[in-house]
Amino acid sequence: ESETETLVIENCQLLRNLIEDLVYQIETDEGDFILSDDRNKPLLLSKSMMLITDIFHLDTTGKSLKTKLNNLIISEYSDIEGREQLMERLNNLGITICNECPYPLSFKSNLTFTDVIKMLDFTLDISEGKFWERFMEYISVSFELLGFKTLVTLNLKDFISKEEYDELIKSFSYKNIPVLMIESRQHA
């Protein structure tokens, strides 16, 4: 279900140990935490849980996200108008440079559309809008492309207003994103 739950752990050492263990299990798939699907089948945390410990440094350039973005772009735009002409112009540019350079050069003349997409280095741009809108956009795209099943945040309520919290909860509910907010203190 897409509910938002809050777990308050006021003991800082216990909280730190819990987060360390959670991070380790997400990175290695070894640990004691269990996240199950609707049929009670255990899921790998690395593939199903998104943990955000720093809301000011959202990883929009991570390898997994960039790979998924590139694959989406390649599949959606592989037949975009002008693609063949672009590939030909890039090849001609390489030939011109090789011919005009005083040094003997060669280049990869069989560039593919995939090579060009990788070269363009697309990333998720979440620079516009209010904080909670940018945060929600990042979460939504990550869930859609990377297939996460649950979001876990650390001390998120320390950095958002009541109004922002309400907007986030509405968005999480609308997008069916289950959330566990781990907090170090109780909030009003």
N, C-alpha and C positions, 0 to 999 in steps of 0.2 A: 504494500500500500504506500501511497505517497503522503506520508505524514512527516511532520517535523517534530522531533523529540529533542529534549535537552538533558544532558548529563552534566551535573555539577560535581566537580572534584576539587574541594578546597585545599586538600593536602598537596602542596606543590611537588614534593618528591614522588608521590603516588601518580600525580598527573603527568609529570615528566616521564616516569617509567612506562606508563600506559602509552603515551605518544611514541616513545622510542620503540616499544614493542610493536606498535601498529605500523610505524614507518618501516621497521625491519621486515615485517611480514608482507607488506605491500611490495617491497623491493625484492624479496627472496621467495615468497610463498611458503615460508616456514614460520610456524607460530601457532598460538592457541586460539586466536580469534576465528569465529566461524560466521560466515555470511551465507545464507541459503536462499535458493529461489523459491517460487511458489509451491514446488513439489518437494521441498525440504532437501534438495540436492545441494551439497556444499559448492560454493563458487570460489574461484581463485581471487584473492583480494587484489592482486596486481592488475587484473582485467576488469574487475567489477566495482572497485571502491576508489573514489576520488577523495583524497585527503588534502585539505587546504589549511596550512599552518600560518601562511603569511598572505593576507589579502592584498598587500601592496606590491607583491611580485608574483603575479599570475603567469604561469609558464605558457606563453603564447607561441614560443619558438621551440618547444620540445620536439624531439625526433618523431615520436608517435603521432602527435597532432599534425606536424608538417607532412609526414608521409601520407596520412589520411587525406589532408587537404589537397596535396599534389595528385593523389589517385583520383579524387573527386573531380578536380579540374581536368585532368587528362581524359577521363571518361566522358565528362559533360561537354568538353570543348575540342575534342580531337578532330572534329570536322568543321571547325570554325572557318568562316570565310577569310581568305587571305593567308591561310596557314602554309600552303605550298609555295606561294610567292615569298613569304618570310624565310622559309627554309632555303630557297634558292638564293635569296639576297645574302643570307648569312654565309652560305657556301662561297658566293662570289666575293664577299668581303675577305674571307680567308685566303682565297686565291690571290686577290689584289695585294694583300699584306705580304704573302709569300713572294710574290713577284717583285715588289718594290723594296723589300727589306734587303740591306746589304749582306745579310747572313743567310745561309741556307736554312730554310724553315719548312716544316710540314705542319699539317693540322688535321684534326678529326673532321674529315669531309662528309662523313655519314651521320651527322647529327640527326637525332630524332626529335619529335615533338616533346617527348618525355625529357630529353636533355635540356631543351629550351625552358620547359616549365621549372625544372630543378634550378636552372641558372637564374631564373627570375626570382627565386627565393621567396615565394608567397608565404605570408604569415597572417595570423588572425589579428585584425586591427580593432581593438576595443578602446580607442582613445576618445570617442565621442559619447556624450550623454552624461547623465548623473551616475554617481558611483554605483548605486544598486543596479542600474540598467547595464552598465559595463560588466559588472560582476555576473549578473544573470546571463548576459550574452555569452560570456566565457564558459559558464557552467553548461548552458544549453548546447552550445556547439560541441563542447567536450563530450557531453553525454551522447549526443547524436552520432558523432564521428567515431568515438572511442568505445562506445557501448557500455559505459559505466552504469551500474545499477543503484548505487548509493553514494551520497555526498556526506562527508564528515568534515566539519569545520572546527577550528580551535580558536576560542575566545573571539568569535565574530561579533558577539553582542557588545564587546568593549568598544567597537569602532563604528557602530551604526546607531542611528537614532531610532526611536520607537516607530516613526513613520516609515523609515527605510526598512526596518524589520518587518513591518506589516506588508509592505510592497513585495519584499522578497518571499515571504510566506505565501502570499497570493500567487506569485509567479511559480514557486516550487510546486504548489498544489495544482495549478493550471497545467503545468508541464509534466505532472506525475513524477516528480523527483523526490524520492525519500531522503530525508536529511537528519543527521544526528549532529547536534551542536554540542561540542564538549566545551564546557566553560569552567573557569577557575573560581568563579563566584556567582552567587545568585543575583539576577537582575530583576528590576521592578517590572 
